[in-house]
Each structure stands twice: as C-alpha cells, then as structure tokens.
Amino acid sequence: MKKRAFLLTMIFAVALAFVQAGIKPLTELSQKYKIWLNEKVVYIISSVEKDVFLQLETDIHRDLFIEAFWKHRDPTPGTPENEYKIEHYQRIKYANYNLGREVAKPGWMTDLGRIYIILGKPRDIESFSGQAETYDTEVWYYSGLAEFGLSPVLHLYARHKSLAI
C-alpha cells in the first residue's frame, strides 16, 4: 500500500513538472479518458488537476491518476466505498434523468444539471406556476455552502428548466 501511495505521489510530481515546463503530452487521449475528463468530472476537477492529467503519457498513469483523484476526495478513506464518488455519479444520473427531459441535450449539460452536480440536492424547492404574468418557475434553496465560497444562503431561480440567475 505504501508503494502505491509513493507511486501516485511520484506521478503527480512528474506530471506537475511537465506542466510547469510547458511540455506537451506525446499521446492523444482515448475516448474513455476524454469522456471522464470532459463529462464525468468536468465540474469538479481543478484546472491544475486537469493540466496534470493532460500531461500524462500512458493509460496506466491516467488510471492511477483517476484512482488518486477519487481517493483524494474520499470523506472516509478507511472504508471500502468512496461515498463522494458514489454521490457524484448519482447526481449525474439524477441530472440526466430529471433535468434534461425538456431540452435537446443531456441533463448534466444543462445549467440546472451543473448546479445539481456541484451543489447537490437543494435544501428546499418551491414551484410557482399558472400565474398570468409569471413564467413557471422553481426556486432552489441552498444554505451552508461556505466551502464553495458562496453566501450562507443561496436561492437559485429556474425558469423552464433553464437556470436564470
């Protein structure tokens, strides 16, 4: 286990050195890694992590990076499951199923899908419909999101499943 942790640390260090030196990767990303980077973790990967990932030259290094990426976010590292990873993929599934029905793109690509994937389920949702001078609207209420650099209370107004802040 210590060997694996050392190897992951070394991969990050080498890749970060490549990024800082401006060295371009030698290989093109396969579809599997493009999907992971541009769809699965697009909203949660940092720009530094993305730069490092793009500098990796082998699929083995990319797989180790992905493993370390999720391990770094695991709220309970001593358990067999990564609750953060499970929750993240459940949010994507929810967004695709519930927030992409009325538009011509997957739910994860919608404004509401992005918000739901990043912030999770709102504390409360209030719907307003059938009023003559108002579009059908939902208000998503969030609180306690200081870790995202947001105000203590956040209200998001959604109209026709397209976020209008």
Number of C-alpha atoms within 10 A of each C-alpha: 6 7 8 11 12 11 14 17 14 12 19 20 13 14 23 19 14 18 19 11 9 10 11 12 17 11 12 11 18 9 9 8 18 13 13 12 19 12 13 16 17 15 14 12 14 11 10 11 15 14 16 23 25 22 22 25 16 13 13 10 18 19 14 16 20 16 12 17 17 14 15 12 13 17 14 12 12 8 9 7 12 17 15 16 16 11 13 18 14 14 21 25 16 18 23 18 14 16 24 21 13 12 13 9 12 17 24 26 17 20 17 24 27 20 18 21 23 15 13 16 15 16 10 11 14 10 12 12 10 9 8 7 6 10 13 15 19 20 18 20 16 20 14 12 13 10 7 9 7 12 13 10 11 15 16 17 19 19 18 12 21 18 18 12 8
